[in-house]
């Protein structure tokens, strides 16, 4: 057991070379950015997953009260994941290409979580100011539902290639529920019938 900080840069470079057969420094840098996208401590490692499958009606009030540090967490995640995604695509893997695709997908899933969290904040501020454009917000949340649907298609295909397909029957539940609540919220907004606890 070694409690000292993990040497991310050295490990990522070695992993890229040995596992993917890529010596390009950009790929190692991309892996490091993904490793640090959810912060440098274990405290933030479940936040993206929970946010990805969250209910807008529950999280909009929460993000409306989010601190500057909390908002910075999501902005940093988005920035690191987007940059990591770009860097991972610099080279084609000579080995284990399916797993490199899974890292690329993971980066885009982190971006989705961050975008959703930050949009909740935008919606909360609009509600607080009495300036909620329900039509525009409906389109925004419908687009999130579409993004989640496309992520599931990629996730299921990648998972089937790199893991145990039998688990997909359970994993699909979280994605399906997320898509349904986002769609339902978009429909409420579209018809101007929005009820959010605490607002």
N, C-alpha and C positions, 0 to 999 in steps of 0.2 A: 504494500500500500504506500503510495507516494502522494502526500497531500499538496505538494507544490504545484503551481500552475502548469497546465499542459502546454508543451511547446507546439502550438498549433501550426505555425508556419512550416517548421521542419517536418512535422508529422504529415501534414497535407501534401507537401511536395513529394515525400517518400511514398505516400499512399497512391498518389496520381501516377507515379512512375512504376511502382510494382503491381498495382491492381489493374490500372487502366492502360499501362504501357505508354503513358504520356509524360514526356519530360518538360513540356512547355510550362514555364513558371506561372502563366496566367491561370492555368487549370488548378494548380495548387492554391493560388490566391483565392480562386472562386470557392474552393472547398472550405478554406478558412473563413471566408465571409459567411458562408452558410452555417458553419459551426457556431459562429458568434452572432448570428442574426437575432437570436432570442435572448441575447445578453451573455455576459461572461460568468454568470452564476446559474445554479440549477433552479433558482426561483422562478424563472420565466419560461421554462421548457414545456410547460403544459398550456400556457396562455393562448398560443396560436391555435392549437387544436380545439380548445373550448370556444374560442371566438369564431372559428370557421363554421361551427355547427350551432351557433347561438340564435336565440329568438330576438328579433329586433325590438319587440315590445318590452322585453326584459332588459336588454343592453343599452338601448338609447338613453334611458334615465341614468344608468351607471356611467356611460361615457360623457353624459352631459355634466357630470360632477367630477370627471377625471382630472387629476392633477397635471401640472406641467411635466412632471417626470413620467407619468403614465403616457401622455401624448408623445413625449420624446421616445419612449420605448417603441411605440408602434411606427413612428416615422423612421427610426433607425432600422427597425426590422425591414421595412419596405425598401429602404435605400440599400441595405446590405444584400437582401435577397435579389433585388433587381440587378445589382452589379454582379453578384455571384452567378446569376443565370447567364448573363452576357459572357462572362469569362469561361464558364463551363463549355460554351459552344465554340471556343476558339480552335479546338482540335477534335478529331474523331478518335474515339477509343480503339486501341488495337486489341484490347482484351476486355471482357465483361461489359460490352457496350450497353446491354440492357440496364445495368446498374448505374451507368452514367446518366442514362435517360431518367432513372428514378431520382437522381440528385437534381436534375433540371426540373422535373415535375415538383419535387419538394420545394424548390425555390419559388416556383409560381404559386404553390399553395400557401406559402408564407406571405407572399404579396397579396393574395386574396384575403387572408385573415387581417392583414394590416389595413388594406383598403376598406374592408367592412367596418373595422373598429373606428377608423377615421371618419367614415361616412356617418356612422352613428352619432359622432360628435357634431358633424355638420347639421344633421337632422335635429338634434337636441337644441342646438343654438337657434335654428330657424323657428322651432316651436316656441322657445323662450321669448323670442323677439316678435312673435305673432306674424311671421313672414313665411310660413310654410307653403311652398308651391307644390300642392299635392300631385298635380299632373307630372311635373318634372321629377319629383321624388318617386312616384310610381314607376316611371321609366327607369330610374336609377336602380331600384330594388329588383325590378324584373330582370334587368341586365345582370345583377348579381346572381339571381337564380339560374340564368342561362350559363354564366361562367361556372357555377358550381356543377351544373349538369355536364359541361364539357370536361371539367376536371375529373369527374367520376369516370367518364369514358376512358380517359387516359390512365387514371389511377387503376382501374380494374384490369386494363390490358397490361400495364407494367407490373402490377402485383401478380398477375397470372404467370408472367414470364420469369419472375424473380422470387416467388414465394409459394405458399401453399394455397392453391385456388379455392379450397373448401372454405377458407375464412372469409371469402368475398360475400357469402350469404349473410354474414353478420355485419361486415363493414358497410354494405350497401344501405343498411338501415339509417345510419347517421347521415349519409349523403341524401337519401330520400327525404328524411325529415327536414333537413336544412332547406332543400329545394322547395318543399311544400310550404314551410313557414314564410320563406322569402316571397314566394308567389302569392300567398294569401295576404301578406302585408301590402304587396304591390297593388293587389286588387282593391283592398280597403282604401288605399291612398287614391287610387284611380277614381273611386266613387265618393271621395271626400268623407269617408266614415272611419276616421282613425281614433282609436281609443288606446291611449298609452298610460298605464298606471303611473301616478306621480306627476302627471302633466295636466 
